[in-house]
Structures are given as structure tokens and as C-alpha cells.
Amino acid sequence: MKLVIGSPGDIKSTEKILHEVGKDIAEIYLGVRVSAFGSARDEIYDLDLSELDQTVRMAYPYGVEISIALNAPCYSGKQFSKDFLEDYRTFLNAITEMGISHLIISDSFLIHFTLQQFPHLKVQVSSLSYVDSPEKARYYEKMGVERIILPIDLVRNLPLLQSIREAVGCQLEIMANLGCLYNCPYHTFHGQFHGHNSRKELHGLRGDPYKAVCNEMLLQEPWRIVNGSFIRPEDISVYKDMGIDYLKLAGRELSLEWVIKSARAYITGSGKGNLLELLTTPHGLSSTIFMDTTKLNGFINMVGVCNKKCNLRRKGEKINGCKEWAEKSLTML
């Protein structure tokens, strides 16, 4: 399984990532012309084309691919306008000349348009496209995408993940370290918030109100942290054995030190210490809650198949639920 990590985008940060972990990763994703095309993260560096060219040259000796995140989940209909598509076509021509072929796109129209107009480009379907069934995966594979980045909740549903793997031959990628609430009621709107704010359509609104609400819920019911959508570094092999091709790490909007620390944990397959320090959504709670990853051995074998029905009984025995795992692994500081 190959590792994909995000960069804040500026040249110095990407250079540092390559120096520290470049030999152990396959791909770095970042934002380019964010103010024009948007992103699923708003507090990131808006790389221009000249800087992108330098970045590609810098990554080449490491054998690391650069993929461009054009994964804003909403364009307010602008993606159908002549001006937008002309600007987009000019952009794709420019990156093609640089030798870039990997794009992460969320909007299905732009995916179709890109593959029709630029069939040499390798499109990755964003996790924000919510490809959560074998049928959806087949649609995108038929379009000609190279890779599907699956929704975050699927890491908690191994049977469904396996059925998608068996349904398509294209590459599959999963997100490892978001740690979001399972079936979060805010997730769709959270992505839209970032997409609009990344293009400065919200007048430079600072902060992340959706994450603040989620963290408050996690503080009130800490067991939901264990219930959340994350993969322990120690459990990567479960997904590798299933045939998942890529493991993606989120967090490019966080500090560079954090990005590198998280990458090293997943490279080595060891998250010793407070697991919350490696997860993007609840990492701010790490000074309040300690999550002992060593107390979650065997955890994936239960939560990956239980479908969150903790009151099910198997052969007369109650299945241990996430609340019981939380009692084992969580300590309030």
C-alpha cells in the first residue's frame, strides 16, 4: 500500500516533507490556484503555476508524484459557465506542460469534462464525491478515472469496502487519520464551507465552526472518539490485505511539524503515545484526553464488521461496543 500525504503547499514546506519522508511516500497532494478553483481546505497556501513548476522539479529525484487537489464540493454552478471552463482548460494545459497528470476532483461534471477533454490526465475521485457503493464505483470507473478516494466512514465497514474492491479494477484509496464523527451530520456542509471559504466567498471568515461543534460533541461523549472514522497505524495491514492501493493522510492545513509526525507514524505502523495527536479532527483535544493506541489491539476486527450495532448478540454473547473500548483506551487528563 502506497502512502499519500498533503502539503500546506508552499515550496519550503513541500521541500521539508520530501527531505524528511520523501523516500517513504508515493505522492504529495496540494492546492494550486485555490482562489480560482477552490479546495476542500481553506487555510492553505495558494500555490501559483511558477511555484508549482519548481515543486514538480523538486519532487522528481524522490520519485514522488504531485497531485493537485481541485476538490471543492460546490462551485455554485460556475463550473458550467464559459469563462470558468476556458480558465479551467487553460490551467489543465499549463500543468500538462509541466508533466503533471494527477488531479483530485470532487464535482462529477468536472470529472467527466476533464476526462473527455484531457484523456491523458489521471483523475482521482475525491472522498467528498461519496462513492459509497459498488454501483457508484462502477459509474466512475466507466468514466475512466484512475482512482477512487473512498468516503471516510467506509474504514468502519470492511464488508462494504471489500464489495467495492471486488466490483472495480481501478485504484482505491482510503483516508486514515481524519478521526471525524462516524456518520457525522455536519460532514457534507463542512466540506461546502471550506470550498466556498477557500475562494474567499465568505469574506475571509476565520476559524472552523463545524470542527468546534464536533469537538464539543466529542468532549460530551468521549466514546465517539473511538467510534470515529480513523485507522490506527498498527491496523494498516488489514486494508492492505484487502487490496486497497493507497492510504491517504489528511491535515495539510495543520502545522508542518504535525504533518511530518503523522506521516512517520503511518510509515512505521506505530502510533505509540496519544493517538489523538495523529488525528486531524480531535487532535485539539489531546491535552484533555489521552487515547492509548496499545489498548485498541484487536479493535478493528470488531468495529470493522459490526456496522455500529453494538447491541447485537452473537451466540448469546453481547458484542463489545465502542463504549467498552473507550473505557479501556481513553483517559481524561
C-alpha positions in Angstrom: 0.0 0.0 0.0 1.4 3.4 -1.0 1.2 6.5 1.2 -0.2 9.8 0.1 0.3 12.9 2.3 -0.8 16.5 2.0 1.5 19.6 1.9 0.5 23.1 3.1 1.5 24.0 -0.4 4.4 26.5 -0.1 7.7 25.4 -1.6 9.6 25.3 1.7 7.0 23.1 3.4 7.0 20.6 0.5 10.8 20.6 0.4 10.9 19.8 4.1 8.4 17.0 3.7 10.4 15.5 0.9 13.6 15.7 2.9 12.1 14.1 6.0 9.9 11.3 4.5 10.2 11.6 0.7 11.7 8.1 0.3 8.8 6.5 2.1 5.8 8.1 0.3 4.4 7.9 -3.2 2.5 11.1 -3.6 2.0 14.6 -2.2 -1.2 16.5 -2.8 -1.6 20.3 -2.6 -3.6 23.2 -3.7 -2.9 25.3 -6.8 -4.9 28.4 -7.8 -7.1 27.8 -4.9 -8.7 31.2 -5.1 -10.0 30.3 -8.6 -10.9 26.7 -8.4 -11.3 26.1 -4.6 -10.3 23.3 -2.3 -11.7 21.1 0.4 -9.5 23.1 2.8 -9.3 26.9 3.1 -6.4 27.7 5.4 -3.7 26.5 2.9 -1.1 28.2 0.7 -2.4 29.3 -2.7 0.4 27.9 -4.9 0.8 29.6 -8.3 1.9 28.0 -11.5 5.6 29.1 -11.4 5.9 27.7 -7.8 4.2 24.5 -8.9 6.8 24.0 -11.6 9.5 24.3 -9.0 7.7 21.9 -6.8 7.4 19.2 -9.5 11.2 19.5 -10.2 11.9 19.2 -6.5 9.9 16.1 -6.1 11.2 14.3 -9.2 14.5 13.0 -7.6 12.5 11.3 -4.8 10.1 9.6 -7.3 7.2 11.3 -5.6 4.2 12.3 -7.7 2.5 15.7 -7.2 -1.3 15.6 -7.3 -3.4 18.7 -7.4 -6.5 19.0 -5.2 -9.4 20.6 -7.1 -11.8 19.1 -4.6 -14.1 21.9 -3.7 -17.5 20.2 -3.4 -19.5 23.2 -4.6 -19.0 25.8 -7.3 -22.4 27.5 -7.1 -23.0 26.5 -10.7 -20.0 28.4 -12.0 -18.4 25.2 -13.4 -21.0 25.3 -16.2 -20.1 28.8 -17.3 -18.0 29.5 -20.4 -15.5 31.7 -18.6 -14.9 29.1 -15.9 -14.3 26.3 -18.3 -12.0 28.4 -20.5 -9.9 29.3 -17.4 -10.0 25.6 -16.3 -8.9 24.4 -19.8 -6.0 26.9 -19.8 -5.0 25.7 -16.4 -5.0 22.0 -17.4 -2.9 22.8 -20.5 -0.4 24.6 -18.3 0.0 21.7 -15.8 0.2 19.2 -18.6 3.3 21.1 -20.0 4.9 20.7 -16.5 4.4 16.9 -16.6 1.6 16.8 -14.0 -1.0 14.2 -14.6 -2.7 13.6 -11.2 -5.9 15.6 -10.3 -8.2 15.1 -7.3 -11.7 16.3 -8.3 -15.0 16.1 -6.4 -17.5 17.5 -8.9 -18.8 14.8 -11.2 -19.3 17.2 -14.1 -15.7 18.4 -13.9 -14.5 14.8 -13.7 -16.4 13.9 -16.9 -15.3 17.1 -18.6 -11.7 16.6 -17.7 -11.6 13.0 -18.9 -13.3 13.9 -22.2 -11.1 16.9 -22.9 -7.9 15.7 -21.4 -7.9 11.9 -21.6 -4.2 11.7 -20.7 -4.9 13.1 -17.2 -5.2 10.7 -14.3 -8.3 11.7 -12.3 -8.8 10.7 -8.7 -12.4 10.9 -7.4 -12.4 12.9 -4.2 -13.8 11.4 -1.0 -16.3 14.3 -1.0 -17.9 12.6 -4.0 -19.2 10.0 -1.6 -18.6 6.8 -3.6 -20.1 4.6 -1.0 -21.4 1.6 -3.1 -20.2 -0.8 -5.7 -22.6 0.7 -8.2 -21.3 4.3 -7.8 -17.7 3.0 -8.1 -18.6 1.3 -11.4 -20.0 4.6 -12.8 -16.8 6.4 -12.1 -14.6 3.6 -13.4 -16.6 3.6 -16.6 -15.9 7.3 -16.9 -12.3 6.5 -16.9 -11.0 7.6 -13.5 -7.7 6.1 -12.3 -8.5 6.1 -8.6 -11.4 6.5 -6.2 -10.8 8.0 -2.8 -13.5 6.4 -0.7 -15.6 8.2 1.9 -14.2 8.3 5.4 -16.9 6.2 7.1 -16.0 3.2 4.9 -13.0 2.5 7.0 -15.5 1.3 9.6 -17.3 -1.0 7.2 -15.0 -3.7 6.0 -17.6 -5.8 4.2 -18.8 -2.8 2.1 -15.2 -1.9 1.5 -14.5 -5.4 0.3 -17.5 -5.4 -2.0 -16.3 -2.2 -3.7 -12.9 -3.6 -4.1 -14.3 -6.7 -5.8 -16.6 -4.6 -8.1 -13.9 -2.4 -9.7 -10.4 -2.8 -11.1 -9.3 0.9 -10.7 -7.2 2.0 -7.8 -8.8 2.6 -4.4 -7.6 5.0 -1.7 -8.8 5.4 1.9 -8.4 8.2 4.4 -6.6 7.2 7.6 -6.4 10.0 10.1 -9.3 12.3 10.0 -11.0 10.9 13.1 -14.3 12.5 12.3 -17.6 11.6 13.9 -18.9 8.4 12.4 -21.8 9.3 10.1 -21.3 13.0 11.1 -24.4 15.1 10.5 -22.2 18.1 9.6 -19.8 16.5 7.1 -21.5 17.5 3.9 -21.9 21.1 4.9 -18.4 21.2 6.5 -16.9 20.4 3.1 -19.1 23.1 1.4 -18.0 25.6 4.0 -14.3 25.0 3.2 -15.0 25.0 -0.6 -16.6 28.4 -0.5 -14.2 29.9 2.1 -11.2 28.7 0.1 -12.3 31.0 -2.8 -12.8 33.9 -0.3 -16.5 33.9 -0.9 -17.2 34.2 2.8 -15.2 37.4 3.2 -12.2 35.8 4.8 -14.2 34.1 7.7 -11.6 32.7 10.1 -11.8 29.6 12.2 -13.8 26.4 11.7 -17.2 26.5 13.3 -18.0 22.9 12.2 -14.9 21.4 13.9 -15.7 23.4 17.0 -19.2 21.8 17.2 -17.7 18.3 16.6 -15.1 18.7 19.3 -17.8 19.8 21.7 -19.7 16.6 20.9 -16.6 14.5 21.4 -16.0 16.1 24.8 -19.5 15.4 25.9 -19.4 11.8 24.7 -15.7 10.7 24.5 -16.7 7.2 23.4 -17.5 8.8 20.0 -13.8 9.3 19.5 -13.3 5.5 19.5 -16.3 5.2 17.3 -14.9 7.7 14.8 -13.6 7.3 11.2 -9.9 6.6 11.6 -7.3 3.8 11.1 -4.6 3.1 13.7 -1.1 3.0 12.2 -1.0 -0.6 13.6 -4.0 -1.7 11.5 -2.9 -0.7 8.1 -2.2 -4.3 7.1 -5.9 -5.1 7.3 -6.6 -2.8 4.4 -3.5 -3.7 2.5 -4.5 -7.3 2.6 -7.9 -6.4 1.3 -6.3 -4.9 -1.8 -6.6 -1.2 -1.1 -3.9 0.6 -3.1 -3.3 3.9 -1.3 -3.5 5.2 2.2 -4.1 9.0 2.4 -3.3 11.3 5.3 -5.2 14.5 5.9 -4.1 17.6 7.8 -2.3 19.8 5.2 -3.9 22.8 6.9 -2.1 22.0 10.2 1.5 22.7 11.2 4.3 21.2 9.1 5.7 19.5 12.2 2.3 17.8 12.7 2.2 16.7 9.1 5.6 15.0 9.3 4.9 13.5 12.7 1.7 11.9 11.5 3.4 10.6 8.3 6.2 8.9 10.3 3.6 7.1 12.5 1.9 5.6 9.5 5.2 4.9 7.7 6.4 2.9 10.7 3.0 1.4 11.5 3.3 2.6 15.1 1.2 5.3 16.8 2.7 5.0 20.3 1.6 7.7 22.7 -1.6 9.7 22.4 -3.3 8.6 19.2 -5.4 11.8 19.2 -2.2 13.7 18.3 -2.2 12.0 14.9 -5.9 12.6 14.0 -6.9 15.9 12.4 -10.4 16.5 13.9 -9.8 15.6 17.6 -6.1 16.5 17.8 -7.0 19.7 19.6 -8.4 17.5 22.4 -5.1 15.7 23.0 -4.3 18.0 26.0 -7.6 16.9 27.6 -8.0 13.3 26.5 -5.3 10.6 26.2 -6.1 7.8 23.7 -3.8 4.8 24.3 -3.4 3.0 20.9 -1.9 -0.1 22.6 -5.3 -0.7 24.3 -7.0 -1.0 20.9 -5.3 -4.2 19.8 -8.0 -6.3 18.1 -10.3 -3.3 17.9 -10.5 -3.3 14.1 -11.7 -6.9 14.0 -14.8 -5.9 15.9 -15.7 -2.4 14.6 -14.9 -3.2 11.0 -17.8 -5.7 10.8 -20.2 -4.6 13.5 -21.9 -1.9 11.4 -22.2 0.1 14.7 -25.0 -2.2 16.0 -23.4 -2.6 19.4 -26.5 -4.4 20.9 -26.3 -7.3 18.6 -25.7 -10.7 20.1 -23.7 -13.5 18.6 -24.1 -17.0 20.1 -25.7 -15.5 23.1 -22.8 -13.2 23.9 -23.1 -9.4 23.7 -20.5 -7.8 21.3 -18.2 -5.3 23.0 -19.2 -1.9 21.8 -17.2 1.3 21.3 -18.2 2.5 24.8 -16.4 -0.5 26.3 -13.3 0.1 24.1 -13.4 3.7 25.2 -13.3 2.6 28.8 -10.1 0.6 28.0 -8.3 3.2 25.9 -9.4 6.7 26.9 -8.1 8.7 29.9 -9.3 12.2 30.9 -6.2 14.3 31.7 
